[in-house]
Amino acid sequence: MSLGVDFDTSFDFRADTPHRKDPDAHSPTLRSYHQRLWSKPLPSGDPFPLSTATRGAYLHHQSGLGEFCLTSDSAIPSFRYVGRFAKVAAQLPESEIREFQRECYTIGAMTVWPGTRVGRQWTINQARGCLRKISDRFDLTLECVRRHYKGVPSPLEGVFLRYASFFALFRDFDGFTEFFLLHDLVTEDRSSVRFFMPFSDFAGSAIPSSVEEFRRYRTQAAEFIRVRAQQMREYLSVSS
């Protein structure tokens, strides 16, 4: 059976997640989708199968390449529960925020990162959410990834260096964006990131500060989610 069968790009992973639990950790459908999508050859040609059978690991790989325990991350924040966004949220229809939040819980908005903590320090997932210069935004995170491969400092430089073996799997920025189907978030020559909001080299607020900024952010992010979801479906349909 084609891996593209039973792959619903509009499925809201909260639907099969126990009440008050995090879909990233508890949605069986999301875990299955991640396993299907990312169990594939690396840019080197080496296979990268991911297992869900390893106790205590969300997705596990062990081979001559090393051992990697990956966890899911909702990559596109809706900012619905962020205190610094409250004044903007109060000016928006609840239905608008709720619909965007639903889009952010579909597969086009999801990714994986290494989940094993190194020396009790932040994981990539934790750093993305806790650093105000990033505020969970995936476009800003991807700019940090681009800089990592170039050897250029970024707000996530320290945490990325702790997981250098993970980034080495993809060789370079082009390999990373190709593997994770991020084509629509970079320019055609893969030299720059397409930001959801005007970029000020990490100097400005990462969170929309007005209704207009939020709507621009939402429009750009939702289009990325839609296009990436379609690329995922197309990839699975031809890879079976």
C-alpha positions as a Markdown table, in Angstrom:
| # | Residue | x | y | z |
|---|---|---|---|---|
| 1 | Met | 0.0 | 0.0 | 0.0 |
| 2 | Ser | 1.3 | 3.5 | -0.8 |
| 3 | Leu | 2.6 | 5.4 | 2.1 |
| 4 | Gly | 0.5 | 8.4 | 0.8 |
| 5 | Val | -2.6 | 6.5 | 1.7 |
| 6 | Asp | -4.2 | 7.4 | 5.0 |
| 7 | Phe | -2.0 | 10.6 | 5.2 |
| 8 | Asp | -4.4 | 13.4 | 6.1 |
| 9 | Thr | -2.7 | 16.7 | 5.9 |
| 10 | Ser | -5.6 | 18.5 | 7.5 |
| 11 | Phe | -5.7 | 16.2 | 10.6 |
| 12 | Asp | -5.6 | 18.2 | 13.8 |
| 13 | Phe | -3.4 | 16.1 | 16.1 |
| 14 | Arg | -5.2 | 17.3 | 19.2 |
| 15 | Ala | -8.1 | 15.1 | 18.1 |
| 16 | Asp | -6.3 | 11.9 | 19.1 |
| 17 | Thr | -4.4 | 13.3 | 22.1 |
| 18 | Pro | -5.6 | 12.6 | 25.6 |
| 19 | His | -7.2 | 15.6 | 27.4 |
| 20 | Arg | -4.7 | 18.2 | 28.6 |
| 21 | Lys | -1.7 | 16.3 | 27.0 |
| 22 | Asp | 0.7 | 17.6 | 24.4 |
| 23 | Pro | 0.1 | 16.3 | 20.9 |
| 24 | Asp | 3.9 | 16.4 | 20.3 |
| 25 | Ala | 4.3 | 13.6 | 22.8 |
| 26 | His | 0.9 | 11.9 | 22.9 |
| 27 | Ser | -0.7 | 11.9 | 19.4 |
| 28 | Pro | -0.2 | 8.4 | 17.9 |
| 29 | Thr | -1.1 | 9.8 | 14.4 |
| 30 | Leu | 1.6 | 12.5 | 14.6 |
| 31 | Arg | 4.2 | 10.0 | 15.7 |
| 32 | Ser | 3.3 | 7.7 | 12.8 |
| 33 | Tyr | 3.4 | 10.5 | 10.3 |
| 34 | His | 6.8 | 11.6 | 11.5 |
| 35 | Gln | 8.1 | 8.0 | 11.3 |
| 36 | Arg | 6.9 | 7.8 | 7.7 |
| 37 | Leu | 8.2 | 11.1 | 6.6 |
| 38 | Trp | 11.7 | 11.1 | 8.1 |
| 39 | Ser | 12.6 | 7.4 | 7.8 |
| 40 | Lys | 14.4 | 8.0 | 4.5 |
| 41 | Pro | 17.9 | 8.2 | 3.0 |
| 42 | Leu | 20.1 | 11.1 | 4.1 |
| 43 | Pro | 21.9 | 13.4 | 1.7 |
| 44 | Ser | 24.9 | 11.0 | 1.9 |
| 45 | Gly | 22.7 | 8.1 | 0.7 |
| 46 | Asp | 22.8 | 6.4 | 4.0 |
| 47 | Pro | 19.5 | 5.0 | 5.2 |
| 48 | Phe | 18.0 | 6.7 | 8.3 |
| 49 | Pro | 15.2 | 4.4 | 9.6 |
| 50 | Leu | 13.4 | 5.6 | 12.7 |
| 51 | Ser | 11.9 | 3.2 | 15.2 |
| 52 | Thr | 9.0 | 3.7 | 17.6 |
| 53 | Ala | 9.8 | 0.4 | 19.4 |
| 54 | Thr | 12.7 | 1.7 | 21.6 |
| 55 | Arg | 11.5 | 2.1 | 25.1 |
| 56 | Gly | 11.6 | 5.7 | 26.3 |
| 57 | Ala | 12.3 | 7.1 | 22.8 |
| 58 | Tyr | 9.8 | 8.9 | 20.6 |
| 59 | Leu | 11.7 | 8.1 | 17.4 |
| 60 | His | 15.0 | 6.3 | 17.6 |
| 61 | His | 17.9 | 5.6 | 15.2 |
| 62 | Gln | 21.1 | 3.7 | 15.8 |
| 63 | Ser | 23.7 | 2.8 | 13.2 |
| 64 | Gly | 27.2 | 3.6 | 12.2 |
| 65 | Leu | 26.1 | 7.2 | 11.9 |
| 66 | Gly | 25.5 | 7.3 | 15.7 |
| 67 | Glu | 22.5 | 7.2 | 18.0 |
| 68 | Phe | 19.7 | 9.7 | 17.7 |
| 69 | Cys | 16.5 | 10.1 | 19.7 |
| 70 | Leu | 14.2 | 12.5 | 18.0 |
| 71 | Thr | 11.1 | 14.3 | 19.4 |
| 72 | Ser | 8.3 | 16.1 | 17.8 |
| 73 | Asp | 8.0 | 19.9 | 17.8 |
| 74 | Ser | 5.1 | 22.1 | 16.8 |
| 75 | Ala | 7.2 | 24.4 | 14.7 |
| 76 | Ile | 4.7 | 27.2 | 14.0 |
| 77 | Pro | 3.4 | 29.1 | 17.0 |
| 78 | Ser | -0.1 | 30.7 | 17.0 |
| 79 | Phe | 0.9 | 32.8 | 20.1 |
| 80 | Arg | -2.6 | 32.3 | 21.5 |
| 81 | Tyr | -1.3 | 31.7 | 25.1 |
| 82 | Val | 1.7 | 34.0 | 25.0 |
| 83 | Gly | 1.3 | 36.8 | 27.5 |
| 84 | Arg | 3.2 | 39.4 | 25.3 |
| 85 | Phe | 0.6 | 38.8 | 22.6 |
| 86 | Ala | -2.4 | 39.3 | 24.8 |
| 87 | Lys | -3.1 | 42.9 | 23.8 |
| 88 | Val | -3.1 | 42.0 | 20.1 |
| 89 | Ala | -5.1 | 38.8 | 20.7 |
| 90 | Ala | -7.8 | 41.0 | 22.5 |
| 91 | Gln | -8.3 | 42.9 | 19.2 |
| 92 | Leu | -8.8 | 39.8 | 17.1 |
| 93 | Pro | -11.9 | 37.6 | 16.7 |
| 94 | Glu | -11.5 | 34.5 | 18.8 |
| 95 | Ser | -12.5 | 32.4 | 15.7 |
| 96 | Glu | -9.5 | 33.8 | 13.8 |
| 97 | Ile | -7.0 | 32.8 | 16.4 |
| 98 | Arg | -8.7 | 29.4 | 16.9 |
| 99 | Glu | -8.6 | 28.6 | 13.2 |
| 100 | Phe | -4.9 | 29.5 | 13.0 |
| 101 | Gln | -4.1 | 27.4 | 16.0 |
| 102 | Arg | -5.9 | 24.5 | 14.3 |
| 103 | Glu | -3.7 | 24.9 | 11.2 |
| 104 | Cys | -0.6 | 24.9 | 13.5 |
| 105 | Tyr | -1.5 | 21.4 | 14.7 |
| 106 | Thr | -1.5 | 19.8 | 11.3 |
| 107 | Ile | 1.5 | 18.0 | 9.8 |
| 108 | Gly | 2.8 | 20.8 | 7.6 |
| 109 | Ala | 3.6 | 22.7 | 10.8 |
| 110 | Met | 5.5 | 19.9 | 12.5 |
| 111 | Thr | 9.1 | 18.9 | 12.6 |
| 112 | Val | 11.5 | 16.8 | 14.7 |
| 113 | Trp | 14.7 | 17.7 | 16.7 |
| 114 | Pro | 17.1 | 15.7 | 18.9 |
| 115 | Gly | 15.4 | 15.2 | 22.2 |
| 116 | Thr | 18.2 | 14.0 | 24.5 |
| 117 | Arg | 19.4 | 16.7 | 26.9 |
| 118 | Val | 23.1 | 17.3 | 26.9 |
| 119 | Gly | 24.5 | 18.2 | 30.3 |
| 120 | Arg | 21.1 | 19.3 | 31.7 |
| 121 | Gln | 21.0 | 22.2 | 29.2 |
| 122 | Trp | 18.2 | 23.2 | 26.9 |
| 123 | Thr | 17.3 | 21.0 | 24.0 |
| 124 | Ile | 16.7 | 22.7 | 20.7 |
| 125 | Asn | 12.9 | 22.6 | 21.3 |
| 126 | Gln | 13.3 | 24.2 | 24.7 |
| 127 | Ala | 15.7 | 26.9 | 23.4 |
| 128 | Arg | 13.4 | 27.8 | 20.6 |
| 129 | Gly | 10.5 | 28.5 | 23.0 |
| 130 | Cys | 12.5 | 30.1 | 25.8 |
| 131 | Leu | 14.7 | 32.6 | 23.8 |
| 132 | Arg | 12.7 | 35.8 | 23.2 |
| 133 | Lys | 14.7 | 36.5 | 20.0 |
| 134 | Ile | 13.2 | 33.3 | 18.6 |
| 135 | Ser | 9.9 | 32.9 | 20.5 |
| 136 | Asp | 9.3 | 29.5 | 18.8 |
| 137 | Arg | 9.2 | 31.0 | 15.3 |
| 138 | Phe | 10.3 | 28.5 | 12.7 |
| 139 | Asp | 11.5 | 31.0 | 10.1 |
| 140 | Leu | 13.8 | 32.6 | 12.7 |
| 141 | Thr | 14.9 | 29.1 | 13.7 |
| 142 | Leu | 15.7 | 28.2 | 10.1 |
| 143 | Glu | 17.8 | 31.4 | 9.8 |
| 144 | Cys | 19.8 | 30.1 | 12.8 |
| 145 | Val | 20.2 | 26.8 | 11.0 |
| 146 | Arg | 21.5 | 28.5 | 7.9 |
| 147 | Arg | 24.0 | 30.5 | 10.0 |
| 148 | His | 25.1 | 27.3 | 11.8 |
| 149 | Tyr | 26.1 | 25.7 | 8.5 |
| 150 | Lys | 27.9 | 28.9 | 7.5 |
| 151 | Gly | 29.7 | 29.1 | 10.9 |
| 152 | Val | 28.0 | 32.4 | 11.6 |
| 153 | Pro | 26.8 | 33.3 | 15.2 |
| 154 | Ser | 23.1 | 33.3 | 16.0 |
| 155 | Pro | 20.8 | 33.2 | 19.1 |
| 156 | Leu | 20.7 | 29.4 | 18.8 |
| 157 | Glu | 24.4 | 28.9 | 18.2 |
| 158 | Gly | 25.2 | 27.3 | 21.5 |
| 159 | Val | 22.4 | 24.8 | 21.5 |
| 160 | Phe | 23.1 | 23.9 | 17.8 |
| 161 | Leu | 26.7 | 23.2 | 18.6 |
| 162 | Arg | 25.6 | 20.8 | 21.4 |
| 163 | Tyr | 23.7 | 18.8 | 18.7 |
| 164 | Ala | 26.3 | 19.2 | 15.9 |
| 165 | Ser | 26.2 | 15.5 | 15.1 |
| 166 | Phe | 22.5 | 15.9 | 14.2 |
| 167 | Phe | 23.1 | 18.7 | 11.8 |
| 168 | Ala | 26.1 | 16.9 | 10.3 |
| 169 | Leu | 23.7 | 14.2 | 9.0 |
| 170 | Phe | 22.4 | 16.7 | 6.4 |
| 171 | Arg | 25.9 | 18.0 | 5.3 |
| 172 | Asp | 24.8 | 21.6 | 4.7 |
| 173 | Phe | 21.8 | 24.0 | 4.7 |
| 174 | Asp | 20.7 | 22.7 | 1.3 |
| 175 | Gly | 20.7 | 19.2 | 2.5 |
| 176 | Phe | 18.7 | 20.2 | 5.6 |
| 177 | Thr | 16.0 | 22.1 | 3.8 |
| 178 | Glu | 15.7 | 19.3 | 1.2 |
| 179 | Phe | 15.4 | 16.5 | 3.8 |
| 180 | Phe | 12.8 | 18.3 | 5.8 |
| 181 | Leu | 10.8 | 19.6 | 2.8 |
| 182 | Leu | 11.4 | 23.3 | 3.7 |
| 183 | His | 11.6 | 24.5 | 0.1 |
| 184 | Asp | 8.9 | 27.2 | 0.5 |
| 185 | Leu | 10.7 | 28.8 | 3.4 |
| 186 | Val | 13.9 | 29.5 | 1.5 |
| 187 | Thr | 14.7 | 31.4 | -1.7 |
| 188 | Glu | 15.1 | 29.4 | -4.9 |
| 189 | Asp | 18.9 | 29.4 | -4.6 |
| 190 | Arg | 18.7 | 28.3 | -1.0 |
| 191 | Ser | 20.8 | 31.3 | 0.1 |
| 192 | Ser | 18.2 | 33.1 | 2.2 |
| 193 | Val | 15.2 | 32.4 | 4.4 |
| 194 | Arg | 11.8 | 33.8 | 3.5 |
| 195 | Phe | 10.6 | 35.4 | 6.8 |
| 196 | Phe | 7.0 | 35.5 | 7.9 |
| 197 | Met | 7.6 | 39.1 | 9.2 |
| 198 | Pro | 10.1 | 41.8 | 8.4 |
| 199 | Phe | 13.5 | 40.6 | 9.7 |
| 200 | Ser | 15.7 | 42.9 | 11.8 |
| 201 | Asp | 18.7 | 40.6 | 12.4 |
| 202 | Phe | 17.1 | 39.4 | 15.7 |
| 203 | Ala | 16.9 | 42.9 | 17.1 |
| 204 | Gly | 13.1 | 43.4 | 17.1 |
| 205 | Ser | 10.3 | 41.6 | 18.7 |
| 206 | Ala | 9.7 | 38.1 | 17.4 |
| 207 | Ile | 6.1 | 38.2 | 18.3 |
| 208 | Pro | 3.6 | 40.3 | 16.2 |
| 209 | Ser | 2.9 | 43.6 | 18.0 |
| 210 | Ser | -0.2 | 44.7 | 16.0 |
| 211 | Val | -3.2 | 43.2 | 14.3 |
| 212 | Glu | -1.6 | 44.0 | 11.0 |
| 213 | Glu | 1.6 | 42.2 | 11.9 |
| 214 | Phe | -0.2 | 39.2 | 13.1 |
| 215 | Arg | -2.3 | 38.9 | 10.0 |
| 216 | Arg | 0.8 | 39.2 | 7.8 |
| 217 | Tyr | 2.5 | 36.5 | 9.9 |
| 218 | Arg | -0.5 | 34.3 | 9.9 |
| 219 | Thr | -0.9 | 34.6 | 6.1 |
| 220 | Gln | 2.7 | 33.7 | 5.4 |
| 221 | Ala | 2.8 | 30.9 | 8.0 |
| 222 | Ala | -0.4 | 29.3 | 6.8 |
| 223 | Glu | 0.7 | 29.4 | 3.2 |
| 224 | Phe | 4.0 | 27.7 | 4.2 |
| 225 | Ile | 2.0 | 25.0 | 6.1 |
| 226 | Arg | -0.3 | 24.4 | 3.1 |
| 227 | Val | 2.5 | 24.1 | 0.6 |
| 228 | Arg | 4.7 | 22.0 | 2.8 |
| 229 | Ala | 1.8 | 19.6 | 3.5 |
| 230 | Gln | 1.3 | 19.1 | -0.2 |
| 231 | Gln | 5.0 | 18.5 | -0.7 |
| 232 | Met | 4.8 | 15.9 | 2.1 |
| 233 | Arg | 1.9 | 14.1 | 0.4 |
| 234 | Glu | 3.7 | 14.2 | -3.0 |
| 235 | Tyr | 6.9 | 12.8 | -1.4 |
| 236 | Leu | 5.1 | 9.9 | 0.3 |
| 237 | Ser | 3.2 | 9.1 | -2.9 |
| 238 | Val | 6.4 | 8.6 | -5.0 |
| 239 | Ser | 8.6 | 7.1 | -2.3 |
| 240 | Ser | 6.5 | 4.0 | -1.7 |
